[in-house]
Amino acid sequence: MAATGKKKKKTAPIDQEFISKMEESLIRLKAEIVDNLIANNEDFKEIVEGLEAKDVVDVASDDIDRKMIEAIGSQELKRMKLIESALTRIKQGKYGHCIKCSKRIPQDRLQAIPYALMCIECKSEDERRNR
């Protein structure tokens, strides 16, 4: 008995070299946020200096102190969460695919916004809905 419905279109995997470059870019962005915090906030600088053996980039992943959350500010906090989410999706093999429609996000979009969650169509629709 043959299936009469349409087959779900599978998207081809993204080039592993591209994903590696994006992972490096995300880690760099994360480090920049932490470096900016250290440069601009004495309380955060004290927190980081007290960690000694830890990698500064890993600081954002740790639930170390509410001062860090206060120091980041809402925009940087949102950006840090998006970066963490993108790094998690890389580990899960889901990076570069829209979280709404599962279509592949164009590489140009990922190069511009390495932590993009959605394709342009879904993001535009989401923004229209939230106006």
N, CA, C and O atoms as a Tinker XYZ file with bonds, in Angstrom:
   524  protein
     1  N      0.840000   -1.181000    0.000000    73     2
     2  CA     0.000000    0.000000    0.000000    64     1     3
     3  C      0.886000    1.244000    0.000000    63     2     4     5
     4  O      1.674000    1.444000    0.924000    81     3
     5  N      0.762000    2.064000   -1.012000    73     3     6
     6  CA     1.603000    3.246000   -1.161000    64     5     7
     7  C      1.011000    4.421000   -0.394000    63     6     8     9
     8  O     -0.207000    4.564000   -0.287000    81     7
     9  N      1.898000    5.258000    0.138000    73     7    10
    10  CA     1.459000    6.456000    0.847000    64     9    11
    11  C      0.980000    7.482000   -0.165000    63    10    12    13
    12  O      1.603000    7.678000   -1.208000    81    11
    13  N     -0.137000    8.136000    0.151000    73    11    14
    14  CA    -0.695000    9.109000   -0.785000    64    13    15
    15  C     -0.343000   10.537000   -0.424000    63    14    16    17
    16  O     -0.513000   11.429000   -1.256000    81    15
    17  N      0.139000   10.791000    0.780000    73    15    18
    18  CA     0.487000   12.150000    1.211000    64    17    19
    19  C      1.830000   12.571000    0.655000    63    18    20    21
    20  O      2.623000   11.760000    0.179000    81    19
    21  N      2.054000   13.873000    0.734000    73    19    22
    22  CA     3.337000   14.406000    0.287000    64    21    23
    23  C      4.424000   14.027000    1.272000    63    22    24    25
    24  O      4.202000   13.991000    2.482000    81    23
    25  N      5.591000   13.747000    0.744000    73    23    26
    26  CA     6.729000   13.432000    1.601000    64    25    27
    27  C      7.279000   14.732000    2.176000    63    26    28    29
    28  O      7.319000   15.760000    1.500000    81    27
    29  N      7.700000   14.669000    3.429000    73    27    30
    30  CA     8.320000   15.828000    4.052000    64    29    31
    31  C      9.707000   16.011000    3.467000    63    30    32    33
    32  O     10.512000   15.081000    3.433000    81    31
    33  N      9.968000   17.204000    3.014000    73    31    34
    34  CA    11.236000   17.516000    2.375000    64    33    35
    35  C     12.354000   17.556000    3.421000    63    34    36    37
    36  O     12.261000   18.296000    4.400000    81    35
    37  N     13.382000   16.783000    3.219000    73    35    38
    38  CA    14.528000   16.801000    4.136000    64    37    39
    39  C     15.512000   17.859000    3.665000    63    38    40    41
    40  O     15.783000   17.989000    2.471000    81    39
    41  N     16.043000   18.614000    4.622000    73    39    42
    42  CA    17.039000   19.614000    4.265000    64    41    43
    43  C     18.416000   18.991000    4.383000    63    42    44    45
    44  O     18.690000   18.217000    5.300000    81    43
    45  N     19.262000   19.336000    3.456000    73    43    46
    46  CA    20.627000   18.803000    3.444000    64    45    47
    47  C     21.403000   19.376000    4.625000    63    46    48    49
    48  O     21.169000   20.515000    5.030000    81    47
    49  N     22.318000   18.595000    5.174000    73    47    50
    50  CA    23.122000   19.106000    6.289000    64    49    51
    51  C     24.020000   20.253000    5.839000    63    50    52    53
    52  O     24.431000   20.330000    4.681000    81    51
    53  N     24.309000   21.130000    6.775000    73    51    54
    54  CA    25.178000   22.264000    6.498000    64    53    55
    55  C     26.626000   21.796000    6.527000    63    54    56    57
    56  O     26.988000   20.915000    7.306000    81    55
    57  N     27.440000   22.385000    5.684000    73    55    58
    58  CA    28.864000   22.084000    5.589000    64    57    59
    59  C     29.531000   22.198000    6.968000    63    58    60    61
    60  O     29.412000   23.225000    7.636000    81    59
    61  N     30.223000   21.149000    7.380000    73    59    62
    62  CA    30.852000   21.104000    8.703000    64    61    63
    63  C     31.908000   22.186000    8.878000    63    62    64    65
    64  O     32.069000   22.717000    9.977000    81    63
    65  N     32.622000   22.518000    7.824000    73    63    66
    66  CA    33.637000   23.578000    7.902000    64    65    67
    67  C     32.969000   24.919000    8.223000    63    66    68    69
    68  O     33.485000   25.698000    9.025000    81    67
    69  N     31.819000   25.184000    7.593000    73    67    70
    70  CA    31.077000   26.409000    7.857000    64    69    71
    71  C     30.608000   26.438000    9.312000    63    70    72    73
    72  O     30.714000   27.468000    9.978000    81    71
    73  N     30.098000   25.324000    9.800000    73    71    74
    74  CA    29.632000   25.246000   11.185000    64    73    75
    75  C     30.789000   25.502000   12.148000    63    74    76    77
    76  O     30.612000   26.188000   13.155000    81    75
    77  N     31.957000   24.966000   11.856000    73    75    78
    78  CA    33.135000   25.192000   12.711000    64    77    79
    79  C     33.495000   26.677000   12.750000    63    78    80    81
    80  O     33.818000   27.219000   13.807000    81    79
    81  N     33.437000   27.326000   11.588000    73    79    82
    82  CA    33.724000   28.775000   11.534000    64    81    83
    83  C     32.703000   29.558000   12.351000    63    82    84    85
    84  O     33.058000   30.502000   13.056000    81    83
    85  N     31.438000   29.166000   12.254000    73    83    86
    86  CA    30.384000   29.854000   13.000000    64    85    87
    87  C     30.543000   29.623000   14.504000    63    86    88    89
    88  O     30.295000   30.525000   15.304000    81    87
    89  N     30.956000   28.418000   14.882000    73    87    90
    90  CA    31.193000   28.126000   16.300000    64    89    91
    91  C     32.310000   29.018000   16.842000    63    90    92    93
    92  O     32.193000   29.569000   17.936000    81    91
    93  N     33.389000   29.157000   16.077000    73    91    94
    94  CA    34.485000   30.049000   16.482000    64    93    95
    95  C     33.996000   31.484000   16.607000    63    94    96    97
    96  O     34.361000   32.190000   17.547000    81    95
    97  N     33.177000   31.912000   15.665000    73    95    98
    98  CA    32.627000   33.263000   15.678000    64    97    99
    99  C     31.746000   33.480000   16.911000    63    98   100   101
   100  O     31.822000   34.529000   17.550000    81    99
   101  N     30.922000   32.504000   17.243000    73    99   102
   102  CA    30.054000   32.604000   18.418000    64   101   103
   103  C     30.870000   32.677000   19.701000    63   102   104   105
   104  O     30.554000   33.458000   20.598000    81   103
   105  N     31.909000   31.871000   19.787000    73   103   106
   106  CA    32.770000   31.887000   20.976000    64   105   107
   107  C     33.476000   33.237000   21.095000    63   106   108   109
   108  O     33.626000   33.770000   22.194000    81   107
   109  N     33.909000   33.789000   19.951000    73   107   110
   110  CA    34.529000   35.116000   19.952000    64   109   111
   111  C     33.551000   36.191000   20.420000    63   110   112   113
   112  O     33.911000   37.057000   21.218000    81   111
   113  N     32.307000   36.135000   19.922000    73   111   114
   114  CA    31.287000   37.103000   20.341000    64   113   115
   115  C     31.034000   37.019000   21.843000    63   114   116   117
   116  O     30.902000   38.038000   22.521000    81   115
   117  N     30.970000   35.809000   22.341000    73   115   118
   118  CA    30.758000   35.581000   23.773000    64   117   119
   119  C     31.909000   36.184000   24.584000    63   118   120   121
   120  O     31.685000   36.841000   25.600000    81   119
   121  N     33.127000   35.955000   24.127000    73   119   122
   122  CA    34.307000   36.501000   24.808000    64   121   123
   123  C     34.302000   38.029000   24.771000    63   122   124   125
   124  O     34.685000   38.672000   25.748000    81   123
   125  N     33.871000   38.611000   23.656000    73   123   126
   126  CA    33.801000   40.078000   23.542000    64   125   127
   127  C     32.830000   40.663000   24.564000    63   126   128   129
   128  O     33.115000   41.688000   25.183000    81   127
   129  N     31.687000   40.011000   24.738000    73   127   130
   130  CA    30.703000   40.489000   25.717000    64   129   131
   131  C     31.306000   40.453000   27.113000    63   130   132   133
   132  O     31.185000   41.411000   27.876000    81   131
   133  N     31.959000   39.334000   27.442000    73   131   134
   134  CA    32.591000   39.204000   28.764000    64   133   135
   135  C     33.703000   40.242000   28.923000    63   134   136   137
   136  O     33.804000   40.872000   29.976000    81   135
   137  N     34.539000   40.431000   27.897000    73   135   138
   138  CA    35.620000   41.422000   27.962000    64   137   139
   139  C     35.074000   42.833000   28.172000    63   138   140   141
   140  O     35.630000   43.607000   28.951000    81   139
   141  N     33.978000   43.170000   27.473000    73   139   142
   142  CA    33.361000   44.487000   27.635000    64   141   143
   143  C     32.840000   44.671000   29.049000    63   142   144   145
   144  O     32.952000   45.753000   29.625000    81   143
   145  N     32.270000   43.611000   29.606000    73   143   146
   146  CA    31.795000   43.683000   30.985000    64   145   147
   147  C     32.947000   43.932000   31.950000    63   146   148   149
   148  O     32.842000   44.750000   32.863000    81   147
   149  N     34.043000   43.218000   31.736000    73   147   150
   150  CA    35.210000   43.375000   32.605000    64   149   151
   151  C     35.733000   44.809000   32.513000    63   150   152   153
   152  O     36.071000   45.415000   33.530000    81   151
   153  N     35.799000   45.344000   31.307000    73   151   154
   154  CA    36.331000   46.690000   31.098000    64   153   155
   155  C     35.415000   47.770000   31.674000    63   154   156   157
   156  O     35.887000   48.821000   32.106000    81   155
   157  N     34.108000   47.510000   31.679000    73   155   158
   158  CA    33.160000   48.565000   32.046000    64   157   159
   159  C     32.493000   48.403000   33.408000    63   158   160   161
   160  O     31.693000   49.253000   33.800000    81   159
   161  N     32.800000   47.337000   34.135000    73   159   162
   162  CA    32.095000   47.110000   35.380000    64   161   163
   163  C     33.032000   46.527000   36.433000    63   162   164   165
   164  O     33.491000   45.392000   36.304000    81   163
   165  N     33.307000   47.292000   37.453000    73   163   166
   166  CA    34.230000   46.872000   38.520000    64   165   167
   167  C     33.731000   45.640000   39.273000    63   166   168   169
   168  O     34.519000   44.745000   39.577000    81   167
   169  N     32.423000   45.581000   39.579000    73   167   170
   170  CA    31.883000   44.417000   40.293000    64   169   171
   171  C     32.110000   43.143000   39.495000    63   170   172   173
   172  O     32.514000   42.117000   40.043000    81   171
   173  N     31.847000   43.220000   38.198000    73   171   174
   174  CA    32.029000   42.033000   37.350000    64   173   175
   175  C     33.502000   41.669000   37.259000    63   174   176   177
   176  O     33.856000   40.490000   37.256000    81   175
   177  N     34.361000   42.682000   37.186000    73   175   178
   178  CA    35.806000   42.431000   37.132000    64   177   179
   179  C     36.259000   41.658000   38.370000    63   178   180   181
   180  O     37.063000   40.732000   38.262000    81   179
   181  N     35.751000   42.028000   39.537000    73   179   182
   182  CA    36.096000   41.325000   40.778000    64   181   183
   183  C     35.622000   39.872000   40.748000    63   182   184   185
   184  O     36.327000   38.973000   41.206000    81   183
   185  N     34.426000   39.650000   40.208000    73   183   186
   186  CA    33.889000   38.282000   40.106000    64   185   187
   187  C     34.811000   37.429000   39.241000    63   186   188   189
   188  O     35.185000   36.320000   39.624000    81   187
   189  N     35.174000   37.953000   38.072000    73   187   190
   190  CA    36.014000   37.206000   37.131000    64   189   191
   191  C     37.398000   36.948000   37.719000    63   190   192   193
   192  O     37.929000   35.844000   37.600000    81   191
   193  N     37.980000   37.963000   38.353000    73   191   194
   194  CA    39.314000   37.790000   38.937000    64   193   195
   195  C     39.302000   36.762000   40.055000    63   194   196   197
   196  O     40.316000   36.106000   40.292000    81   195
   197  N     38.187000   36.605000   40.743000    73   195   198
   198  CA    38.076000   35.636000   41.824000    64   197   199
   199  C     37.955000   34.200000   41.334000    63   198   200   201
   200  O     38.034000   33.268000   42.135000    81   199
   201  N     37.766000   34.009000   40.048000    73   199   202
   202  CA    37.575000   32.663000   39.506000    64   201   203
   203  C     38.876000   31.951000   39.183000    63   202   204   205
   204  O     38.902000   30.723000   39.104000    81   203
   205  N     39.945000   32.693000   38.997000    73   203   206
   206  CA    41.288000   32.193000   38.715000    64   205   207
   207  C     41.375000   31.098000   37.660000    63   206   208   209
   208  O     41.649000   31.399000   36.498000    81   207
   209  N     41.153000   29.847000   38.021000    73   207   210
   210  CA    41.427000   28.725000   37.126000    64   209   211
   211  C     40.408000   28.572000   35.993000    63   210   212   213
   212  O     40.668000   27.858000   35.024000    81   211
   213  N     39.283000   29.219000   36.102000    73   211   214
   214  CA    38.249000   29.041000   35.072000    64   213   215
   215  C     38.549000   29.867000   33.835000    63   214   216   217
   216  O     39.163000   30.931000   33.906000    81   215
   217  N     38.110000   29.359000   32.722000    73   215   218
   218  CA    38.194000   30.078000   31.457000    64   217   219
   219  C     37.158000   31.192000   31.488000    63   218   220   221
   220  O     35.986000   30.937000   31.765000    81   219
   221  N     37.570000   32.417000   31.209000    73   219   222
   222  CA    36.680000   33.573000   31.276000    64   221   223
   223  C     35.456000   33.396000   30.379000    63   222   224   225
   224  O     34.368000   33.850000   30.731000    81   223
   225  N     35.615000   32.748000   29.236000    73   223   226
   226  CA    34.486000   32.536000   28.332000    64   225   227
   227  C     33.417000   31.678000   28.990000    63   226   228   229
   228  O     32.235000   31.829000   28.683000    81   227
   229  N     33.806000   30.782000   29.888000    73   227   230
   230  CA    32.847000   29.912000   30.562000    64   229   231
   231  C     32.092000   30.615000   31.681000    63   230   232   233
   232  O     31.116000   30.078000   32.203000    81   231
   233  N     32.536000   31.812000   32.054000    73   231   234
   234  CA    31.894000   32.541000   33.142000    64   233   235
   235  C     30.407000   32.729000   32.875000    63   234   236   237
   236  O     29.592000   32.565000   33.784000    81   235
   237  N     30.045000   33.067000   31.653000    73   235   238
   238  CA    28.650000   33.344000   31.335000    64   237   239
   239  C     27.766000   32.121000   31.495000    63   238   240   241
   240  O     26.562000   32.260000   31.709000    81   239
   241  N     28.329000   30.934000   31.398000    73   239   242
   242  CA    27.547000   29.710000   31.537000    64   241   243
   243  C     27.299000   29.370000   33.007000    63   242   244   245
   244  O     26.338000   28.667000   33.319000    81   243
   245  N     28.121000   29.842000   33.883000    73   243   246
   246  CA    27.996000   29.529000   35.301000    64   245   247
   247  C     26.975000   30.429000   35.977000    63   246   248   249
   248  O     26.829000   31.603000   35.636000    81   247
   249  N     26.279000   29.855000   36.934000    73   247   250
   250  CA    25.329000   30.627000   37.718000    64   249   251
   251  C     26.095000   31.159000   38.923000    63   250   252   253
   252  O     25.866000   30.711000   40.046000    81   251
   253  N     27.003000   32.112000   38.705000    73   251   254
   254  CA    27.931000   32.520000   39.752000    64   253   255
   255  C     27.405000   33.590000   40.685000    63   254   256   257
   256  O     27.658000   33.549000   41.889000    81   255
   257  N     26.660000   34.566000   40.128000    73   255   258
   258  CA    26.292000   35.678000   40.977000    64   257   259
   259  C     25.260000   36.536000   40.274000    63   258   260   261
   260  O     25.329000   36.714000   39.058000    81   259
   261  N     24.308000   37.070000   41.017000    73   259   262
   262  CA    23.295000   37.906000   40.380000    64   261   263
   263  C     23.888000   39.218000   39.878000    63   262   264   265
   264  O     23.301000   39.867000   39.011000    81   263
   265  N     25.041000   39.618000   40.409000    73   263   266
   266  CA    25.686000   40.850000   39.955000    64   265   267
   267  C     26.036000   40.772000   38.473000    63   266   268   269
   268  O     25.981000   41.771000   37.756000    81   267
   269  N     26.395000   39.577000   38.030000    73   267   270
   270  CA    26.729000   39.412000   36.628000    64   269   271
   271  C     25.511000   39.717000   35.755000    63   270   272   273
   272  O     25.617000   40.423000   34.752000    81   271
   273  N     24.360000   39.181000   36.146000    73   271   274
   274  CA    23.135000   39.409000   35.387000    64   273   275
   275  C     22.814000   40.905000   35.365000    63   274   276   277
   276  O     22.435000   41.447000   34.327000    81   275
   277  N     22.965000   41.561000   36.504000    73   275   278
   278  CA    22.709000   42.999000   36.567000    64   277   279
   279  C     23.703000   43.768000   35.702000    63   278   280   281
   280  O     23.343000   44.761000   35.070000    81   279
   281  N     24.936000   43.313000   35.675000    73   279   282
   282  CA    25.990000   44.015000   34.936000    64   281   283
   283  C     25.802000   43.910000   33.424000    63   282   284   285
   284  O     26.151000   44.832000   32.687000    81   283
   285  N     25.265000   42.818000   32.976000    73   283   286
   286  CA    25.164000   42.589000   31.541000    64   285   287
   287  C     24.206000   43.564000   30.863000    63   286   288   289
   288  O     24.511000   44.063000   29.780000    81   287
   289  N     23.083000   43.838000   31.461000    73   287   290
   290  CA    22.099000   44.677000   30.793000    64   289   291
   291  C     21.236000   43.809000   29.896000    63   290   292   293
   292  O     21.675000   42.752000   29.443000    81   291
   293  N     20.031000   44.240000   29.640000    73   291   294
   294  CA    19.071000   43.381000   28.962000    64   293   295
   295  C     19.469000   43.008000   27.539000    63   294   296   297
   296  O     19.270000   41.861000   27.140000    81   295
   297  N     20.024000   43.933000   26.761000    73   295   298
   298  CA    20.402000   43.618000   25.380000    64   297   299
   299  C     21.543000   42.609000   25.322000    63   298   300   301
   300  O     21.493000   41.646000   24.557000    81   299
   301  N     22.558000   42.833000   26.125000    73   299   302
   302  CA    23.702000   41.910000   26.133000    64   301   303
   303  C     23.306000   40.553000   26.711000    63   302   304   305
   304  O     23.801000   39.518000   26.265000    81   303
   305  N     22.417000   40.557000   27.700000    73   303   306
   306  CA    21.945000   39.301000   28.275000    64   305   307
   307  C     21.190000   38.501000   27.213000    63   306   308   309
   308  O     21.392000   37.295000   27.078000    81   307
   309  N     20.328000   39.173000   26.469000    73   307   310
   310  CA    19.582000   38.508000   25.401000    64   309   311
   311  C     20.544000   37.937000   24.356000    63   310   312   313
   312  O     20.390000   36.801000   23.908000    81   311
   313  N     21.526000   38.735000   23.981000    73   311   314
   314  CA    22.527000   38.301000   22.997000    64   313   315
   315  C     23.325000   37.100000   23.512000    63   314   316   317
   316  O     23.584000   36.154000   22.768000    81   315
   317  N     23.710000   37.146000   24.782000    73   315   318
   318  CA    24.468000   36.041000   25.385000    64   317   319
   319  C     23.634000   34.755000   25.376000    63   318   320   321
   320  O     24.160000   33.679000   25.093000    81   319
   321  N     22.346000   34.864000   25.683000    73   319   322
   322  CA    21.472000   33.688000   25.665000    64   321   323
   323  C     21.331000   33.128000   24.258000    63   322   324   325
   324  O     21.318000   31.912000   24.070000    81   323
   325  N     21.225000   34.013000   23.268000    73   323   326
   326  CA    21.127000   33.567000   21.875000    64   325   327
   327  C     22.408000   32.862000   21.431000    63   326   328   329
   328  O     22.361000   31.866000   20.711000    81   327
   329  N     23.543000   33.386000   21.865000    73   327   330
   330  CA    24.837000   32.764000   21.543000    64   329   331
   331  C     24.916000   31.378000   22.186000    63   330   332   333
   332  O     25.312000   30.409000   21.538000    81   331
   333  N     24.538000   31.290000   23.461000    73   331   334
   334  CA    24.541000   29.997000   24.163000    64   333   335
   335  C     23.617000   29.002000   23.457000    63   334   336   337
   336  O     23.956000   27.829000   23.298000    81   335
   337  N     22.456000   29.483000   23.042000    73   335   338
   338  CA    21.498000   28.632000   22.339000    64   337   339
   339  C     22.086000   28.127000   21.020000    63   338   340   341
   340  O     21.933000   26.954000   20.679000    81   339
   341  N     22.754000   29.008000   20.284000    73   339   342
   342  CA    23.369000   28.613000   19.012000    64   341   343
   343  C     24.464000   27.571000   19.240000    63   342   344   345
   344  O     24.563000   26.603000   18.486000    81   343
   345  N     25.281000   27.761000   20.269000    73   343   346
   346  CA    26.341000   26.792000   20.574000    64   345   347
   347  C     25.732000   25.431000   20.953000    63   346   348   349
   348  O     26.271000   24.386000   20.591000    81   347
   349  N     24.629000   25.452000   21.669000    73   347   350
   350  CA    23.935000   24.213000   22.019000    64   349   351
   351  C     23.385000   23.533000   20.767000    63   350   352   353
   352  O     23.487000   22.314000   20.623000    81   351
   353  N     22.797000   24.328000   19.855000    73   351   354
   354  CA    22.274000   23.753000   18.614000    64   353   355
   355  C     23.390000   23.151000   17.767000    63   354   356   357
   356  O     23.171000   22.154000   17.079000    81   355
   357  N     24.577000   23.738000   17.806000    73   355   358
   358  CA    25.713000   23.160000   17.080000    64   357   359
   359  C     26.005000   21.767000   17.639000    63   358   360   361
   360  O     26.175000   20.812000   16.881000    81   359
   361  N     26.063000   21.656000   18.961000    73   359   362
   362  CA    26.343000   20.363000   19.599000    64   361   363
   363  C     25.265000   19.333000   19.286000    63   362   364   365
   364  O     25.553000   18.140000   19.184000    81   363
   365  N     24.020000   19.793000   19.133000    73   363   366
   366  CA    22.901000   18.895000   18.858000    64   365   367
   367  C     22.736000   18.587000   17.369000    63   366   368   369
   368  O     21.909000   17.759000   16.987000    81   367
   369  N     23.529000   19.259000   16.534000    73   367   370
   370  CA    23.412000   19.059000   15.094000    64   369   371
   371  C     22.218000   19.766000   14.476000    63   370   372   373
   372  O     21.781000   19.401000   13.385000    81   371
   373  N     21.683000   20.777000   15.158000    73   371   374
   374  CA    20.504000   21.494000   14.676000    64   373   375
   375  C     20.820000   22.910000   14.225000    63   374   376   377
   376  O     19.918000   23.642000   13.818000    81   375
   377  N     22.068000   23.304000   14.289000    73   375   378
   378  CA    22.453000   24.670000   13.939000    64   377   379
   379  C     22.181000   24.953000   12.465000    63   378   380   381
   380  O     22.401000   24.105000   11.601000    81   379
   381  N     21.697000   26.167000   12.201000    73   379   382
   382  CA    21.491000   26.596000   10.828000    64   381   383
   383  C     20.143000   26.226000   10.252000    63   382   384   385
   384  O     19.890000   26.443000    9.067000    81   383
   385  N     19.271000   25.665000   11.086000    73   383   386
   386  CA    17.922000   25.349000   10.643000    64   385   387
   387  C     16.931000   26.151000   11.478000    63   386   388   389
   388  O     17.074000   26.253000   12.696000    81   387
   389  N     15.940000   26.712000   10.825000    73   387   390
   390  CA    14.923000   27.538000   11.468000    64   389   391
   391  C     14.199000   26.738000   12.545000    63   390   392   393
   392  O     13.803000   25.594000   12.321000    81   391
   393  N     14.029000   27.351000   13.720000    73   391   394
   394  CA    13.350000   26.648000   14.816000    64   393   395
   395  C     11.842000   26.563000   14.597000    63   394   396   397
   396  O     11.157000   25.804000   15.283000    81   395
   397  N     11.320000   27.339000   13.641000    73   395   398
   398  CA     9.881000   27.290000   13.361000    64   397   399
   399  C      9.540000   26.341000   12.220000    63   398   400   401
   400  O      8.680000   25.473000   12.368000    81   399
   401  N     10.209000   26.501000   11.084000    73   399   402
   402  CA     9.831000   25.735000    9.894000    64   401   403
   403  C     10.845000   24.649000    9.525000    63   402   404   405
   404  O     10.585000   23.835000    8.639000    81   403
   405  N     11.985000   24.633000   10.191000    73   403   406
   406  CA    13.070000   23.665000    9.979000    64   405   407
   407  C     13.817000   23.823000    8.653000    63   406   408   409
   408  O     14.684000   23.011000    8.332000    81   407
   409  N     13.487000   24.863000    7.881000    73   407   410
   410  CA    14.231000   25.099000    6.642000    64   409   411
   411  C     15.631000   25.579000    7.002000    63   410   412   413
   412  O     15.866000   26.116000    8.085000    81   411
   413  N     16.537000   25.376000    6.083000    73   411   414
   414  CA    17.903000   25.818000    6.302000    64   413   415
   415  C     17.960000   27.351000    6.256000    63   414   416   417
   416  O     17.395000   27.980000    5.362000    81   415
   417  N     18.644000   27.929000    7.226000    73   415   418
   418  CA    18.861000   29.376000    7.246000    64   417   419
   419  C     20.012000   29.667000    6.297000    63   418   420   421
   420  O     21.055000   29.020000    6.389000    81   419
   421  N     19.851000   30.628000    5.380000    73   419   422
   422  CA    20.930000   30.932000    4.424000    64   421   423
   423  C     22.246000   31.288000    5.127000    63   422   424   425
   424  O     22.245000   31.952000    6.163000    81   423
   425  N     23.355000   30.843000    4.555000    73   423   426
   426  CA    24.667000   31.106000    5.159000    64   425   427
   427  C     24.953000   32.598000    5.283000    63   426   428   429
   428  O     25.600000   33.023000    6.240000    81   427
   429  N     24.480000   33.401000    4.329000    73   427   430
   430  CA    24.680000   34.852000    4.424000    64   429   431
   431  C     24.045000   35.407000    5.699000    63   430   432   433
   432  O     24.622000   36.264000    6.368000    81   431
   433  N     22.861000   34.911000    6.024000    73   431   434
   434  CA    22.177000   35.363000    7.248000    64   433   435
   435  C     22.958000   34.922000    8.481000    63   434   436   437
   436  O     23.121000   35.696000    9.423000    81   435
   437  N     23.442000   33.679000    8.478000    73   435   438
   438  CA    24.209000   33.188000    9.622000    64   437   439
   439  C     25.534000   33.924000    9.780000    63   438   440   441
   440  O     26.001000   34.126000   10.901000    81   439
   441  N     26.141000   34.325000    8.672000    73   439   442
   442  CA    27.386000   35.086000    8.770000    64   441   443
   443  C     27.123000   36.463000    9.366000    63   442   444   445
   444  O     27.948000   36.991000   10.111000    81   443
   445  N     25.971000   37.045000    9.035000    73   443   446
   446  CA    25.623000   38.360000    9.581000    64   445   447
   447  C     25.167000   38.256000   11.035000    63   446   448   449
   448  O     25.510000   39.102000   11.861000    81   447
   449  N     24.391000   37.212000   11.343000    73   447   450
   450  CA    23.859000   36.996000   12.687000    64   449   451
   451  C     24.074000   35.516000   13.026000    63   450   452   453
   452  O     23.177000   34.699000   12.820000    81   451
   453  N     25.254000   35.169000   13.544000    73   451   454
   454  CA    25.583000   33.755000   13.785000    64   453   455
   455  C     24.641000   33.039000   14.745000    63   454   456   457
   456  O     24.580000   31.809000   14.751000    81   455
   457  N     23.907000   33.796000   15.553000    73   455   458
   458  CA    22.994000   33.202000   16.523000    64   457   459
   459  C     21.532000   33.277000   16.075000    63   458   460   461
   460  O     20.622000   33.148000   16.894000    81   459
   461  N     21.309000   33.487000   14.773000    73   459   462
   462  CA    19.939000   33.562000   14.237000    64   461   463
   463  C     19.194000   32.265000   14.523000    63   462   464   465
   464  O     19.728000   31.173000   14.328000    81   463
   465  N     17.954000   32.398000   14.988000    73   463   466
   466  CA    17.115000   31.243000   15.306000    64   465   467
   467  C     16.182000   30.862000   14.163000    63   466   468   469
   468  O     15.782000   29.707000   14.019000    81   467
   469  N     15.843000   31.874000   13.347000    73   467   470
   470  CA    14.834000   31.656000   12.325000    64   469   471
   471  C     15.297000   32.128000   10.958000    63   470   472   473
   472  O     16.172000   32.985000   10.829000    81   471
   473  N     14.679000   31.538000    9.939000    73   471   474
   474  CA    14.910000   32.012000    8.576000    64   473   475
   475  C     14.278000   33.404000    8.455000    63   474   476   477
   476  O     13.514000   33.812000    9.330000    81   475
   477  N     14.584000   34.115000    7.408000    73   475   478
   478  CA    14.095000   35.481000    7.228000    64   477   479
   479  C     12.565000   35.519000    7.196000    63   478   480   481
   480  O     11.957000   36.406000    7.795000    81   479
   481  N     11.940000   34.565000    6.502000    73   479   482
   482  CA    10.481000   34.549000    6.394000    64   481   483
   483  C      9.819000   34.402000    7.763000    63   482   484   485
   484  O      8.901000   35.154000    8.092000    81   483
   485  N     10.275000   33.446000    8.553000    73   483   486
   486  CA     9.686000   33.212000    9.879000    64   485   487
   487  C      9.973000   34.378000   10.822000    63   486   488   489
   488  O      9.113000   34.753000   11.619000    81   487
   489  N     11.163000   34.950000   10.741000    73   487   490
   490  CA    11.518000   36.085000   11.588000    64   489   491
   491  C     10.651000   37.287000   11.245000    63   490   492   493
   492  O     10.181000   37.987000   12.142000    81   491
   493  N     10.434000   37.536000    9.952000    73   491   494
   494  CA     9.582000   38.646000    9.522000    64   493   495
   495  C      8.151000   38.452000   10.018000    63   494   496   497
   496  O      7.521000   39.389000   10.508000    81   495
   497  N      7.650000   37.232000    9.885000    73   495   498
   498  CA     6.297000   36.918000   10.350000    64   497   499
   499  C      6.194000   37.113000   11.860000    63   498   500   501
   500  O      5.203000   37.655000   12.351000    81   499
   501  N      7.204000   36.677000   12.592000    73   499   502
   502  CA     7.249000   36.811000   14.044000    64   501   503
   503  C      7.239000   38.284000   14.453000    63   502   504   505
   504  O      6.527000   38.669000   15.380000    81   503
   505  N      8.028000   39.102000   13.763000    73   503   506
   506  CA     8.085000   40.531000   14.064000    64   505   507
   507  C      6.760000   41.226000   13.750000    63   506   508   509
   508  O      6.326000   42.098000   14.503000    81   507
   509  N      6.115000   40.849000   12.647000    73   507   510
   510  CA     4.809000   41.435000   12.305000    64   509   511
   511  C      3.789000   41.106000   13.387000    63   510   512   513
   512  O      3.003000   41.963000   13.789000    81   511
   513  N      3.804000   39.862000   13.856000    73   511   514
   514  CA     2.862000   39.416000   14.884000    64   513   515
   515  C      3.081000   40.148000   16.209000    63   514   516   517
   516  O      2.126000   40.379000   16.949000    81   515
   517  N      4.315000   40.512000   16.512000    73   515   518
   518  CA     4.646000   41.133000   17.797000    64   517   519
   519  C      4.583000   42.649000   17.790000    63   518   520   521
   520  O      4.969000   43.285000   18.771000    81   519
   521  N      4.110000   43.236000   16.716000    73   519   522
   522  CA     4.003000   44.715000   16.672000    64   521   523
   523  C      2.836000   45.209000   17.462000    63   522   524
   524  O      2.603000   46.416000   17.530000    81   523
